[in-house]
Amino acid sequence: MDTIDRIKVLLVDDQALLRLGFRMIVGHEADMEVVGEAPDGRVAVTMAGTTRPDVVLMDVRMPVMDGIAATAELLAAHPEVKVIILTTFDLDEYVVQGLRAGASGFLLKDTPPADLVAAIRTVHGGQAFLAPEATRRLLDVCVPALPAPDGAQPDAHAAALATLTDRENAVLAELAAGLSNREIGAKLYIAEGTVKIHVGRILAKLGLRDRVQAVILAYEAGVVRPGAA
């Protein structure tokens, strides 16, 4: 396969052995290539400008600049890049902060190689790598314990949410409750394809990158409550 067709991946982790492991996994795939390695977030931001990665595997806890700050700064300069947050701990609150910063998904560092490469392909294709049930579980545990980010109080979301139609608000509520497009369609008696269209319009109106950020906004705005049935 021509190099131009490969998914360019930047590895960001302060542990050289972990970067080596990720390099071996990614480098084994015919449609991927590692374009660089960074030991901290500050180096990652700089390297993103020179290597132009498609996907960044971003550790959370690193010296100099952590993965959350690096994700926000990197995506501000290169919004086309997709970031996957890496964490050692399941349901780590830092993962939610990373998603708020614009990351497209998260993985545990001990994720099987097949799931790692699947995640890279998924986010490169424009989708978030979080299954609906994983999204619900993650946010139920983490969101209540987190302070709202600057300027993101519930009232601040009211104007944006007011632009949604009644149907779009209904879809957003079910999306935030952890339902897949198929499940939303069945519950609201609409076709799965129609749900997909509604989700796209919701993201566009709210200025969001993907459905993960839509779920986070819905929780912050009180559209759904953590632990609600």
Contacts in CASP RR format, 6 or more apart in sequence:
PFRMAT RR
TARGET T0000
AUTHOR 0000-0000-0000
METHOD contacts of the structure
MODEL  1
MDTIDRIKVLLVDDQALLRLGFRMIVGHEADMEVVGEAPDGRVAVTMAGT
TRPDVVLMDVRMPVMDGIAATAELLAAHPEVKVIILTTFDLDEYVVQGLR
AGASGFLLKDTPPADLVAAIRTVHGGQAFLAPEATRRLLDVCVPALPAPD
GAQPDAHAAALATLTDRENAVLAELAAGLSNREIGAKLYIAEGTVKIHVG
RILAKLGLRDRVQAVILAYEAGVVRPGAA
1 30 0 8 1.000
1 31 0 8 1.000
3 33 0 8 1.000
5 31 0 8 1.000
6 30 0 8 1.000
6 31 0 8 1.000
6 32 0 8 1.000
6 33 0 8 1.000
7 31 0 8 1.000
7 32 0 8 1.000
7 33 0 8 1.000
7 54 0 8 1.000
7 55 0 8 1.000
7 120 0 8 1.000
7 121 0 8 1.000
7 124 0 8 1.000
8 32 0 8 1.000
8 33 0 8 1.000
8 35 0 8 1.000
8 51 0 8 1.000
8 52 0 8 1.000
8 53 0 8 1.000
8 54 0 8 1.000
8 55 0 8 1.000
9 26 0 8 1.000
9 32 0 8 1.000
9 33 0 8 1.000
9 34 0 8 1.000
9 35 0 8 1.000
9 53 0 8 1.000
9 54 0 8 1.000
9 55 0 8 1.000
9 56 0 8 1.000
9 57 0 8 1.000
9 120 0 8 1.000
10 34 0 8 1.000
10 35 0 8 1.000
10 36 0 8 1.000
10 37 0 8 1.000
10 38 0 8 1.000
10 44 0 8 1.000
10 47 0 8 1.000
10 48 0 8 1.000
10 51 0 8 1.000
10 53 0 8 1.000
10 55 0 8 1.000
10 56 0 8 1.000
10 57 0 8 1.000
11 19 0 8 1.000
11 22 0 8 1.000
11 23 0 8 1.000
11 26 0 8 1.000
11 34 0 8 1.000
11 36 0 8 1.000
11 37 0 8 1.000
11 38 0 8 1.000
11 57 0 8 1.000
12 37 0 8 1.000
12 38 0 8 1.000
12 39 0 8 1.000
12 40 0 8 1.000
12 41 0 8 1.000
12 43 0 8 1.000
12 44 0 8 1.000
12 56 0 8 1.000
12 57 0 8 1.000
12 58 0 8 1.000
12 59 0 8 1.000
12 62 0 8 1.000
12 67 0 8 1.000
12 70 0 8 1.000
13 19 0 8 1.000
13 22 0 8 1.000
13 39 0 8 1.000
13 57 0 8 1.000
13 59 0 8 1.000
13 62 0 8 1.000
13 86 0 8 1.000
14 39 0 8 1.000
14 40 0 8 1.000
14 59 0 8 1.000
14 61 0 8 1.000
14 62 0 8 1.000
14 63 0 8 1.000
15 59 0 8 1.000
16 39 0 8 1.000
18 59 0 8 1.000
18 109 0 8 1.000
19 37 0 8 1.000
22 34 0 8 1.000
22 57 0 8 1.000
22 116 0 8 1.000
23 34 0 8 1.000
23 37 0 8 1.000
25 113 0 8 1.000
25 116 0 8 1.000
25 117 0 8 1.000
26 32 0 8 1.000
26 33 0 8 1.000
26 34 0 8 1.000
26 116 0 8 1.000
26 117 0 8 1.000
26 120 0 8 1.000
27 33 0 8 1.000
27 34 0 8 1.000
29 117 0 8 1.000
31 121 0 8 1.000
32 117 0 8 1.000
32 120 0 8 1.000
35 51 0 8 1.000
35 52 0 8 1.000
35 53 0 8 1.000
36 47 0 8 1.000
36 51 0 8 1.000
36 53 0 8 1.000
38 44 0 8 1.000
38 47 0 8 1.000
39 62 0 8 1.000
39 63 0 8 1.000
40 62 0 8 1.000
40 63 0 8 1.000
40 64 0 8 1.000
40 65 0 8 1.000
40 70 0 8 1.000
41 58 0 8 1.000
41 62 0 8 1.000
41 64 0 8 1.000
41 65 0 8 1.000
41 66 0 8 1.000
41 67 0 8 1.000
41 69 0 8 1.000
41 70 0 8 1.000
42 64 0 8 1.000
42 65 0 8 1.000
42 70 0 8 1.000
43 64 0 8 1.000
44 56 0 8 1.000
44 58 0 8 1.000
44 65 0 8 1.000
44 67 0 8 1.000
44 70 0 8 1.000
44 74 0 8 1.000
45 65 0 8 1.000
45 70 0 8 1.000
45 73 0 8 1.000
45 74 0 8 1.000
45 77 0 8 1.000
48 56 0 8 1.000
48 74 0 8 1.000
48 77 0 8 1.000
48 78 0 8 1.000
48 81 0 8 1.000
49 77 0 8 1.000
49 78 0 8 1.000
52 78 0 8 1.000
53 81 0 8 1.000
54 81 0 8 1.000
54 82 0 8 1.000
54 124 0 8 1.000
55 81 0 8 1.000
55 82 0 8 1.000
55 83 0 8 1.000
55 84 0 8 1.000
55 120 0 8 1.000
55 123 0 8 1.000
55 124 0 8 1.000
56 71 0 8 1.000
56 74 0 8 1.000
56 81 0 8 1.000
56 82 0 8 1.000
56 83 0 8 1.000
56 84 0 8 1.000
57 84 0 8 1.000
57 86 0 8 1.000
57 107 0 8 1.000
57 120 0 8 1.000
58 67 0 8 1.000
58 70 0 8 1.000
58 71 0 8 1.000
58 83 0 8 1.000
58 84 0 8 1.000
58 85 0 8 1.000
58 86 0 8 1.000
58 103 0 8 1.000
59 67 0 8 1.000
59 86 0 8 1.000
59 87 0 8 1.000
60 66 0 8 1.000
60 67 0 8 1.000
60 68 0 8 1.000
60 85 0 8 1.000
60 86 0 8 1.000
60 87 0 8 1.000
60 92 0 8 1.000
60 94 0 8 1.000
60 95 0 8 1.000
60 98 0 8 1.000
61 67 0 8 1.000
61 94 0 8 1.000
62 70 0 8 1.000
65 73 0 8 1.000
66 94 0 8 1.000
67 85 0 8 1.000
67 98 0 8 1.000
68 94 0 8 1.000
68 97 0 8 1.000
68 98 0 8 1.000
68 101 0 8 1.000
69 101 0 8 1.000
71 83 0 8 1.000
71 85 0 8 1.000
71 98 0 8 1.000
71 101 0 8 1.000
71 102 0 8 1.000
71 103 0 8 1.000
72 98 0 8 1.000
72 101 0 8 1.000
72 102 0 8 1.000
74 81 0 8 1.000
74 83 0 8 1.000
75 81 0 8 1.000
75 83 0 8 1.000
75 101 0 8 1.000
75 102 0 8 1.000
82 104 0 8 1.000
82 123 0 8 1.000
82 124 0 8 1.000
82 125 0 8 1.000
82 126 0 8 1.000
83 102 0 8 1.000
83 103 0 8 1.000
83 104 0 8 1.000
83 105 0 8 1.000
83 123 0 8 1.000
84 103 0 8 1.000
84 104 0 8 1.000
84 105 0 8 1.000
84 106 0 8 1.000
84 107 0 8 1.000
84 119 0 8 1.000
84 120 0 8 1.000
84 123 0 8 1.000
84 129 0 8 1.000
85 94 0 8 1.000
85 95 0 8 1.000
85 98 0 8 1.000
85 99 0 8 1.000
85 103 0 8 1.000
85 105 0 8 1.000
85 106 0 8 1.000
85 107 0 8 1.000
86 106 0 8 1.000
86 107 0 8 1.000
86 108 0 8 1.000
86 109 0 8 1.000
87 94 0 8 1.000
87 95 0 8 1.000
87 106 0 8 1.000
87 107 0 8 1.000
87 108 0 8 1.000
87 109 0 8 1.000
88 108 0 8 1.000
88 109 0 8 1.000
89 108 0 8 1.000
90 108 0 8 1.000
91 137 0 8 1.000
91 138 0 8 1.000
91 141 0 8 1.000
91 142 0 8 1.000
92 142 0 8 1.000
93 142 0 8 1.000
93 145 0 8 1.000
93 146 0 8 1.000
95 106 0 8 1.000
95 138 0 8 1.000
95 142 0 8 1.000
96 138 0 8 1.000
96 139 0 8 1.000
96 142 0 8 1.000
96 143 0 8 1.000
96 146 0 8 1.000
96 216 0 8 1.000
97 146 0 8 1.000
97 149 0 8 1.000
98 106 0 8 1.000
99 105 0 8 1.000
99 106 0 8 1.000
99 212 0 8 1.000
99 213 0 8 1.000
99 216 0 8 1.000
100 149 0 8 1.000
100 213 0 8 1.000
100 216 0 8 1.000
102 209 0 8 1.000
102 213 0 8 1.000
104 123 0 8 1.000
104 126 0 8 1.000
104 127 0 8 1.000
104 128 0 8 1.000
104 129 0 8 1.000
104 209 0 8 1.000
104 210 0 8 1.000
104 212 0 8 1.000
105 119 0 8 1.000
105 123 0 8 1.000
105 128 0 8 1.000
105 129 0 8 1.000
105 130 0 8 1.000
105 212 0 8 1.000
106 129 0 8 1.000
106 130 0 8 1.000
106 138 0 8 1.000
107 115 0 8 1.000
107 116 0 8 1.000
107 119 0 8 1.000
107 129 0 8 1.000
111 119 0 8 1.000
118 129 0 8 1.000
119 129 0 8 1.000
122 128 0 8 1.000
122 129 0 8 1.000
123 129 0 8 1.000
126 210 0 8 1.000
127 210 0 8 1.000
128 210 0 8 1.000
128 211 0 8 1.000
128 212 0 8 1.000
130 138 0 8 1.000
130 212 0 8 1.000
132 178 0 8 1.000
132 179 0 8 1.000
132 180 0 8 1.000
132 183 0 8 1.000
133 178 0 8 1.000
135 178 0 8 1.000
135 211 0 8 1.000
135 212 0 8 1.000
135 215 0 8 1.000
136 177 0 8 1.000
136 178 0 8 1.000
139 215 0 8 1.000
139 216 0 8 1.000
139 219 0 8 1.000
139 226 0 8 1.000
140 226 0 8 1.000
140 227 0 8 1.000
141 226 0 8 1.000
143 216 0 8 1.000
143 219 0 8 1.000
143 220 0 8 1.000
143 226 0 8 1.000
144 226 0 8 1.000
148 154 0 8 1.000
148 220 0 8 1.000
152 220 0 8 1.000
153 220 0 8 1.000
154 220 0 8 1.000
154 221 0 8 1.000
154 222 0 8 1.000
157 217 0 8 1.000
157 220 0 8 1.000
157 221 0 8 1.000
158 221 0 8 1.000
160 205 0 8 1.000
160 206 0 8 1.000
160 207 0 8 1.000
160 217 0 8 1.000
161 169 0 8 1.000
161 172 0 8 1.000
161 206 0 8 1.000
161 221 0 8 1.000
161 223 0 8 1.000
163 205 0 8 1.000
163 206 0 8 1.000
164 172 0 8 1.000
164 202 0 8 1.000
164 205 0 8 1.000
164 206 0 8 1.000
167 188 0 8 1.000
167 190 0 8 1.000
167 198 0 8 1.000
168 198 0 8 1.000
168 201 0 8 1.000
168 202 0 8 1.000
168 205 0 8 1.000
169 223 0 8 1.000
170 188 0 8 1.000
171 184 0 8 1.000
171 188 0 8 1.000
171 195 0 8 1.000
171 198 0 8 1.000
171 199 0 8 1.000
171 202 0 8 1.000
172 202 0 8 1.000
172 214 0 8 1.000
172 218 0 8 1.000
172 223 0 8 1.000
173 218 0 8 1.000
173 223 0 8 1.000
173 224 0 8 1.000
174 183 0 8 1.000
174 184 0 8 1.000
174 187 0 8 1.000
174 188 0 8 1.000
175 184 0 8 1.000
175 199 0 8 1.000
175 202 0 8 1.000
175 211 0 8 1.000
175 214 0 8 1.000
175 215 0 8 1.000
175 218 0 8 1.000
176 214 0 8 1.000
176 215 0 8 1.000
176 218 0 8 1.000
176 219 0 8 1.000
176 223 0 8 1.000
176 224 0 8 1.000
177 224 0 8 1.000
177 228 0 8 1.000
178 215 0 8 1.000
179 187 0 8 1.000
181 192 0 8 1.000
181 193 0 8 1.000
181 195 0 8 1.000
181 196 0 8 1.000
181 199 0 8 1.000
182 192 0 8 1.000
182 195 0 8 1.000
184 190 0 8 1.000
184 195 0 8 1.000
185 191 0 8 1.000
185 192 0 8 1.000
185 194 0 8 1.000
185 195 0 8 1.000
188 195 0 8 1.000
199 211 0 8 1.000
199 214 0 8 1.000
202 208 0 8 1.000
202 214 0 8 1.000
203 209 0 8 1.000
203 210 0 8 1.000
203 211 0 8 1.000
203 213 0 8 1.000
203 214 0 8 1.000
206 214 0 8 1.000
206 217 0 8 1.000
208 214 0 8 1.000
208 217 0 8 1.000
217 223 0 8 1.000
218 224 0 8 1.000
219 225 0 8 1.000
219 226 0 8 1.000
END
